[in-house]
Amino acid sequence: MAAVVRQWQTVQPGLDTGPMEIIGRINRCAALLQQAEDAPLRRAGLSRPEFDLLGALRRTGHELTPGELARETFSSGAAVTKRLKQLTERGLVERRGDTRDRRVVHLRLTDTGRDLVDGILPVQLAYETAVLSGLDGPEQGELAALLGELLSQLEGRLGVLRA
């Protein structure tokens, strides 16, 4: 990222590259993390988005509709539908029709799904701890707080910025 900034400053000396230095680094970190593909999840035959769906069902402790799952995981409805089909076929999630409205489906983890999440979560957290091991505890806390603040601001303003 530093080289990119230097290149821009060479061709556009008056350009404020400060935002690029932050957004570019966040994007680069995200790309590198995605390339790693979460080794423990991959060994369990799960993608990160699939694990996110299973995790949402586990951590909320109750049934969710596909729409609620989409909101919990910041996913599109189509993506949730596709992943749920695969997770249901694997016996990790089960569907239950609503007794009052046949158009509504409620989703919950099967025992196998719950056991998978409970078994993989400590391993995944250990993996993520190793990924972050270059930062000490206070640095991790500071980074988490700053990213949390940025995320909160973006969630509140992004719709306005897109217009």
Buried (B, 14 or more C-beta within 10 A) or exposed (E): BEEEBEEEEEEEEEEEBEEBBEEBEEEEEEEEEEEEEBEBBEEBEBBBBBBBBBBBBBEEEEBBBBEBBBBBBEBEEEEBEEBBEBBBEBEBBBEEEEEEEEEEBBBBBBEEBBEBBEEBBEBBEEBEEEBBEEEEEEEBEEEEEEEEEEEEEEEEEEEEEEE
